[in-house]
Amino acid sequence: ARLRGEPAPHFYEVQALRVDGAPIWLEVNARQVIWSGIAATQITTHDITERKRAEAALRASEERFRRLSEGSLQGIIIVRDDRPLFVNRAFARILGYEAPEQVMALPSLRPLLADPASVDVLLARVALARHTAAPLDTQLKLGAVCRDGRRIQVEAFFQAIEWQGRRAIQATISDISDRTRLEDRLRQAQKMEALGQLAGGVAHDFN
């Protein structure tokens, strides 16, 4: 096609066979030249077999992660540059979405967070993961906003990972709203008990 003057790609990948029969992948750079006065094609090849194997292993690893995460009761989201790259069904369910794709369609994570402090904390973790090679294992309590506007408390565990060949953040969340309410009621009861003891002591002193 190139010799006929028709459009043809200059860079492409092909699978080839070595003389011993082993399959290999080649990256091809082809361009039209004049050789001995006639039109010809100069082809430069580069063996990319190891890269293709690494890419296939990465895809297989990510597919295994997807299958495992779909069975998780905890919400899992993978984020890079404030954009969701992967969301499992539990994450969507916790925040009141019908499907992970609805969360994936959000342009930013900001609508999911209840207050500016939560946004600042999360973005700080994202920036840290992007600019440092150090492990990032952080557990936080954040306010989240469900799709219907309801606010909940989540416990989030952040971890820096490699996703599609680049650094990203994986967050695993659990809804702790009920636990938080119980803890608040317990603290309130403890305060009332302390006030009762104080009032009893004051009444005793008056007597």
Legacy VTK file of the C-alpha trace (Angstrom):
# vtk DataFile Version 3.0
C-alpha trace
ASCII
DATASET POLYDATA
POINTS 207 float
0.000 0.000 0.000
2.868 2.374 0.817
4.591 1.669 -2.520
1.325 2.348 -4.315
1.152 5.727 -2.602
-1.789 4.743 -0.431
-2.054 5.655 3.278
-0.136 3.240 5.490
1.067 3.442 9.101
4.723 4.174 9.713
4.760 2.577 13.183
3.044 -0.680 14.026
3.534 -3.984 15.849
3.632 -7.430 14.267
4.062 -10.947 15.531
6.833 -12.924 13.874
8.557 -16.296 14.143
12.202 -16.819 14.949
14.158 -19.376 12.976
13.706 -21.820 15.858
9.940 -21.394 15.665
9.550 -19.227 18.804
6.957 -16.433 18.419
8.211 -12.893 19.030
6.738 -9.386 18.836
8.400 -6.705 16.700
7.906 -2.959 16.659
8.201 -1.825 13.046
9.194 1.582 11.692
8.662 1.676 7.941
9.270 4.521 5.513
9.482 4.892 1.783
12.939 5.482 0.251
14.629 5.434 -3.148
17.083 2.556 -3.450
19.177 2.150 -6.561
16.824 4.509 -8.331
13.606 2.679 -7.522
10.996 3.098 -4.775
11.506 0.803 -1.814
10.563 0.499 1.849
13.128 0.778 4.619
12.032 -1.190 7.676
13.588 -0.912 11.122
12.509 -3.484 13.683
12.858 -3.660 17.449
12.176 -6.761 19.553
9.449 -5.849 22.079
8.610 -9.396 23.181
9.462 -8.773 26.846
7.423 -5.571 26.889
4.410 -7.373 25.411
4.782 -10.131 28.011
4.932 -7.542 30.790
1.838 -5.794 29.390
-0.027 -9.111 29.200
0.992 -9.966 32.780
-0.164 -6.526 33.941
-3.545 -6.942 32.235
-3.942 -10.388 33.772
-3.042 -9.034 37.216
-5.534 -6.173 36.895
-8.231 -8.573 35.707
-7.634 -10.814 38.749
-7.862 -7.716 40.959
-11.175 -6.759 39.321
-12.658 -10.208 39.928
-11.503 -10.285 43.560
-12.696 -6.745 44.280
-16.168 -7.454 42.922
-16.638 -10.006 45.705
-15.470 -7.604 48.415
-17.899 -6.162 50.961
-15.672 -3.089 51.272
-15.760 -0.290 48.767
-12.663 -0.043 46.573
-11.708 2.881 44.349
-8.497 3.609 42.445
-7.709 7.287 41.860
-5.151 9.283 39.919
-5.110 13.083 39.659
-8.520 13.382 41.370
-10.111 11.089 38.758
-11.596 7.642 39.490
-9.936 4.923 37.406
-11.667 1.886 38.937
-14.671 1.457 41.237
-16.117 -1.799 42.547
-19.805 -2.473 43.165
-19.508 -2.205 46.943
-18.116 1.336 46.662
-21.009 2.364 44.411
-23.545 0.725 46.754
-22.138 2.404 49.884
-22.547 5.830 48.247
-25.993 5.090 46.837
-25.079 4.605 43.173
-26.626 1.847 41.120
-23.488 0.921 39.205
-19.736 1.613 39.348
-19.940 3.302 35.935
-21.963 6.141 37.481
-19.096 6.907 39.873
-16.529 6.492 37.087
-18.393 9.133 35.069
-17.797 11.789 37.744
-15.185 14.331 36.609
-13.754 14.575 40.116
-13.939 13.016 43.577
-15.047 16.308 45.133
-18.823 15.571 44.866
-18.257 12.463 46.995
-16.714 14.323 49.936
-18.796 16.102 52.532
-16.607 18.994 53.582
-13.571 20.989 52.406
-11.406 19.382 55.069
-12.089 15.943 53.599
-11.222 17.230 50.122
-7.949 18.740 51.340
-6.970 15.590 53.204
-7.715 13.313 50.261
-5.963 15.500 47.691
-2.937 15.722 49.985
-2.753 11.924 49.991
-3.078 11.873 46.185
-0.277 14.421 45.808
1.943 12.492 48.213
1.465 9.280 46.263
2.193 11.043 42.983
5.396 12.777 44.061
7.090 10.235 46.281
8.173 6.643 45.885
7.708 5.944 49.583
4.927 3.548 50.660
1.667 5.285 51.541
-0.399 3.404 54.100
-2.826 5.800 55.762
-6.155 5.243 57.485
-8.578 8.173 57.828
-12.161 8.945 58.775
-13.880 11.107 56.166
-17.318 12.574 55.596
-18.893 11.364 52.354
-21.970 12.432 50.373
-24.279 9.802 48.901
-25.954 10.243 45.547
-29.234 11.295 47.227
-27.455 13.933 49.329
-27.376 11.858 52.500
-24.146 12.250 54.480
-22.304 9.313 55.946
-19.033 8.675 57.734
-16.530 6.328 56.110
-13.296 4.844 57.271
-10.819 4.870 54.395
-7.527 3.050 54.055
-5.200 4.546 51.412
-2.430 2.689 49.659
-0.124 3.741 46.817
-0.145 1.202 43.963
0.837 0.829 40.317
-2.182 0.908 38.013
-1.862 0.655 34.226
1.831 1.345 34.486
1.581 4.516 36.580
1.381 5.396 40.272
-2.109 5.769 41.708
-3.989 5.570 45.029
-6.210 2.698 46.045
-8.748 3.570 48.726
-10.719 0.913 50.594
-13.729 2.286 52.468
-16.242 1.031 55.019
-19.431 2.777 56.118
-19.012 3.521 59.830
-22.035 5.824 60.201
-23.861 3.489 62.611
-20.707 2.952 64.640
-20.062 6.695 64.742
-23.623 7.360 65.956
-23.270 4.733 68.683
-19.933 6.219 69.758
-21.528 9.696 69.892
-24.418 8.371 71.995
-21.970 6.605 74.314
-19.957 9.795 74.789
-23.156 11.736 75.438
-24.261 9.148 77.998
-20.872 9.321 79.679
-21.138 13.127 79.838
-24.615 12.902 81.378
-23.343 10.353 83.886
-20.447 12.645 84.796
-22.863 15.575 85.185
-25.121 13.451 87.386
-22.213 12.516 89.609
-21.162 16.178 89.785
-24.690 17.290 90.659
-24.896 14.594 93.325
-21.616 15.778 94.805
-22.769 19.420 94.817
-26.084 18.446 96.499
-24.131 16.516 99.102
-21.945 19.548 99.779
-25.015 21.764 100.141
-26.546 19.297 102.578
LINES 1 208
207 0 1 2 3 4 5 6 7 8 9 10 11 12 13 14 15 16 17 18 19 20 21 22 23 24 25 26 27 28 29 30 31 32 33 34 35 36 37 38 39 40 41 42 43 44 45 46 47 48 49 50 51 52 53 54 55 56 57 58 59 60 61 62 63 64 65 66 67 68 69 70 71 72 73 74 75 76 77 78 79 80 81 82 83 84 85 86 87 88 89 90 91 92 93 94 95 96 97 98 99 100 101 102 103 104 105 106 107 108 109 110 111 112 113 114 115 116 117 118 119 120 121 122 123 124 125 126 127 128 129 130 131 132 133 134 135 136 137 138 139 140 141 142 143 144 145 146 147 148 149 150 151 152 153 154 155 156 157 158 159 160 161 162 163 164 165 166 167 168 169 170 171 172 173 174 175 176 177 178 179 180 181 182 183 184 185 186 187 188 189 190 191 192 193 194 195 196 197 198 199 200 201 202 203 204 205 206
